Amino acid sequence: MVETFGKHSRVLNPGLACLACCIGETLVGRVSLRVQQLDVDCETKTADNVFVNVVVSVQYQVIRDSAYDAFYRLTNPKEQIRAYVFDVVRASVPKIALDDVFETKDDIAVDVKAELAKSMGEFGYQIIQTLITDIQPAANVKKAMNEINAAQRLRVAASDKAEAEKILVVKAAEADAESKYLSGVGIARQRKAIVEGLRDSVMTFAENVEGTSAQDVMDLVLVTQYFDTLKDIGASSRSSTVFVPHSPGAVASVASEVRQGFLEASA
């Protein structure tokens, strides 16, 4: 910026230039046309009464054709920008809860840029971009937020674990019920096969051996099975089976009961 005897006379463009010192021209200052950045740290309160520090980065540039306004109309442009940032942030953030501040930071940055562009444009400054680069609540608030998040995740994990254990218990119960059902079917078929085999044996023996009745054959079969059972039990050294009462005469009562069962089944 060039003045002649204390009055602005002209703006020198980049490159080689000459000053007419003999007629009172002097260089009074320089205006940078580079994009500059100003970081503003603003402390404010949210809607849920939590104090946070919001860092706003403002990228601005002097408009070439408005260099005169940028140099002469503002004494301290950085403080002017800082004041507008404080005004917009402290008007917007108190309407928003802490959790929503992080989600709406782009909207806050747009509001800051719009206000700065409207206010600083007449002073020869162009606002390139505004960014919310950091949102810092108090350390104890951050700790509390982390603990809340951790508690929520633990609750979800506990719920999932309980659901998995429930599924395991239900599946185990279903498997046990199915196993018992199949075991019962197998036992029923086994007993049916035994009864049918005994019946066939009795009928065949009675037909081939004259003078014998079905009762005699049944008694013979029961006695044979009785001694086979004793043999199997005696062959094992770890058997703990006890027959009560234990005598060959007890076979007669067993035979009577079996015979009565056959008669009832036939009836």
C-alpha positions in Angstrom: 0.0 0.0 0.0 1.5 3.4 -1.1 0.7 6.8 0.4 1.7 10.2 -0.7 2.2 12.7 2.1 0.0 10.5 4.4 -2.8 9.9 1.9 -3.4 6.7 0.1 -2.5 7.0 -3.5 -2.2 3.6 -5.1 -1.8 -0.2 -4.6 1.3 -1.9 -5.9 0.8 -5.2 -7.6 3.3 -8.1 -7.1 6.6 -7.6 -9.0 9.0 -4.8 -9.7 7.7 -1.3 -8.7 9.2 2.1 -8.2 8.4 4.7 -5.5 8.7 8.4 -6.2 10.2 9.4 -2.9 10.9 12.9 -4.2 7.2 13.6 -4.4 6.4 12.1 -1.0 5.4 8.5 -1.9 6.0 6.0 0.9 5.3 2.3 1.4 3.0 2.0 4.5 2.2 -1.7 4.5 1.7 -5.0 2.7 -1.4 -7.1 2.2 -1.0 -10.8 1.7 -3.2 -12.5 -0.9 -2.5 -15.9 0.3 -5.1 -18.1 1.9 -4.7 -17.8 5.7 -6.1 -19.9 8.6 -7.2 -18.7 12.0 -8.0 -21.3 14.7 -10.6 -20.0 17.3 -11.0 -21.9 20.5 -14.5 -21.1 21.9 -15.9 -22.3 25.2 -19.6 -22.6 25.4 -22.5 -24.5 27.0 -24.8 -27.2 25.5 -28.5 -27.6 26.0 -27.9 -30.2 28.7 -25.6 -27.8 30.7 -22.3 -29.3 29.7 -19.4 -26.9 29.0 -17.4 -27.8 25.9 -14.5 -26.2 24.0 -15.2 -25.9 20.2 -12.3 -25.3 17.9 -13.2 -23.6 14.7 -10.7 -23.2 11.8 -11.5 -20.3 9.5 -9.7 -20.2 6.1 -9.9 -16.7 4.6 -8.3 -14.6 1.9 -8.0 -10.9 0.9 -9.9 -10.1 -2.3 -7.4 -8.5 -4.7 -9.8 -5.8 -5.9 -10.7 -4.9 -2.3 -7.2 -4.6 -0.9 -7.8 -1.0 0.1 -10.8 -2.0 2.3 -8.9 -4.9 3.8 -6.0 -2.7 4.8 -7.7 0.5 5.9 -11.1 -0.4 7.2 -10.1 -3.0 9.7 -7.4 -2.5 12.3 -7.3 -6.2 13.4 -9.1 -8.5 11.0 -8.3 -11.6 13.1 -10.0 -10.3 16.2 -13.0 -9.3 14.0 -13.2 -12.9 12.7 -12.8 -14.3 16.1 -15.6 -12.2 17.5 -18.0 -13.4 14.8 -17.0 -17.0 15.4 -17.7 -16.6 19.1 -21.1 -15.0 18.4 -22.3 -17.7 16.1 -21.0 -20.7 18.1 -22.4 -19.4 21.4 -25.7 -18.8 19.7 -26.0 -22.2 18.1 -24.4 -24.8 20.5 -26.6 -23.9 23.6 -29.6 -25.1 21.6 -28.1 -28.5 21.1 -27.5 -31.4 23.5 -23.9 -32.7 23.9 -24.4 -35.9 21.9 -26.0 -34.0 19.0 -23.2 -31.4 18.9 -20.9 -34.1 17.4 -23.5 -35.0 14.8 -24.4 -31.4 13.8 -20.9 -29.9 13.7 -21.1 -29.5 10.0 -24.3 -27.5 10.3 -22.6 -25.2 12.9 -19.6 -24.7 10.5 -22.0 -23.7 7.7 -23.7 -21.2 10.0 -20.3 -19.7 10.9 -19.2 -19.5 7.3 -22.5 -17.8 6.2 -22.2 -15.2 9.0 -18.5 -14.5 8.3 -19.0 -14.2 4.6 -21.8 -11.7 5.0 -19.9 -9.6 7.6 -16.3 -9.8 6.3 -17.1 -9.5 2.6 -17.7 -5.7 2.8 -14.2 -5.4 4.4 -12.5 -7.1 1.4 -12.2 -10.6 2.9 -13.4 -13.8 1.3 -14.2 -16.8 3.6 -12.9 -19.9 1.9 -14.0 -22.5 4.4 -14.9 -23.0 8.1 -14.3 -26.3 9.8 -15.2 -27.6 13.3 -11.9 -29.4 14.0 -12.4 -30.4 17.6 -15.1 -30.6 20.3 -13.7 -31.2 23.8 -16.0 -31.6 26.8 -14.5 -31.7 30.3 -12.4 -34.7 31.2 -14.9 -36.0 33.7 -17.7 -35.7 31.2 -15.7 -37.6 28.6 -15.0 -40.3 31.2 -18.7 -40.5 32.1 -19.7 -40.8 28.4 -17.2 -43.6 27.9 -18.5 -45.4 30.9 -22.1 -45.1 29.7 -21.1 -46.5 26.3 -19.2 -49.4 28.0 -22.2 -50.2 30.2 -24.5 -50.3 27.2 -22.1 -52.6 25.3 -21.8 -54.9 28.4 -25.6 -55.0 28.7 -26.0 -56.0 25.0 -23.2 -58.6 25.4 -24.9 -60.1 28.5 -28.2 -60.2 26.7 -26.7 -62.0 23.8 -24.9 -64.5 26.1 -28.1 -65.2 28.0 -30.0 -65.8 24.7 -27.3 -68.2 23.5 -27.4 -70.1 26.8 -31.2 -70.3 26.5 -30.9 -71.7 23.0 -28.4 -74.3 24.3 -30.7 -75.4 27.1 -33.7 -75.6 24.8 -31.9 -77.6 22.2 -30.5 -79.9 24.9 -34.0 -80.5 26.3 -35.3 -81.2 22.8 -32.5 -83.6 22.2 -33.1 -85.3 25.5 -36.8 -85.6 24.8 -36.1 -87.0 21.3 -33.6 -89.4 22.8 -36.0 -90.7 25.4 -38.8 -91.0 22.8 -36.5 -93.1 20.5 -35.3 -95.1 23.5 -38.9 -95.9 24.4 -39.8 -96.9 20.9 -36.7 -99.2 20.8 -37.7 -100.8 24.1 -41.2 -101.3 23.0 -40.1 -102.9 19.8 -37.6 -105.1 21.7 -40.3 -106.3 24.1 -42.7 -106.9 21.2 -40.1 -109.0 19.4 -39.3 -111.0 22.6 -43.0 -111.7 23.2 -43.5 -112.8 19.6 -40.4 -114.9 19.7 -41.5 -116.7 22.9 -44.9 -117.2 21.4 -43.5 -118.8 18.2 -41.1 -121.0 20.3 -43.9 -122.2 22.5 -46.2 -123.0 19.6 -43.4 -124.8 17.6 -42.3 -126.8 20.7 -45.8 -127.9 21.5 -46.4 -129.0 17.9 -43.2 -131.0 17.6 -43.2 -132.6 21.1 -46.2 -134.7 21.9 -47.7 -134.6 25.4 -46.5 -131.1 26.3 -48.6 -128.1 26.9 -47.9 -124.5 26.4 -47.5 -124.1 30.1 -44.7 -126.7 30.3 -42.9 -125.0 27.4 -43.2 -121.6 29.1 -41.9 -122.9 32.3 -38.9 -124.4 30.5 -38.2 -121.2 28.7 -38.4 -119.1 31.9 -36.0 -121.5 33.8 -33.6 -121.4 30.9 -33.6 -117.6 30.9 -33.3 -117.6 34.6 -30.0 -119.6 34.5 -28.8 -117.6 31.5 -29.2 -114.5 33.6 -27.4 -115.9 36.5 -24.6 -116.9 34.2 -24.3 -113.4 32.8 -24.3 -111.8 36.2 -21.7 -114.2 37.5 -19.4 -113.6 34.6 -19.0 -109.9 35.6 -16.7 -109.0 38.5 -18.4 -105.7 39.0 -22.0 -106.8 39.0 -24.2 -105.4 41.8 -27.5 -107.0 40.9 -29.6 -108.6 43.7 -32.5 -111.0 43.2 -35.2 -110.8 45.8 -36.5 -113.4 46.4 -33.7 -115.6 45.0 -34.6 -119.2 44.6 -35.5 -121.4 41.7 -39.0 -121.7 43.2 -39.5 -118.0 42.5 -39.5 -118.8 38.8 -42.9 -120.4 39.2 -44.5 -117.2 40.4 -42.8 -115.3 37.5 -44.2 -118.0 35.1 -47.6 -117.5 36.6 -47.5 -113.8 36.1 -46.2 -114.1 32.5 -48.8 -116.6 31.7 -51.6 -114.4 33.1 -50.2 -111.6 30.9 -50.5 -113.8 27.8 -54.0 -114.7 28.7 -55.1 -111.1 29.3 -53.4 -110.1 26.0 -55.2 -112.9 24.1 -58.5 -111.9 25.6 
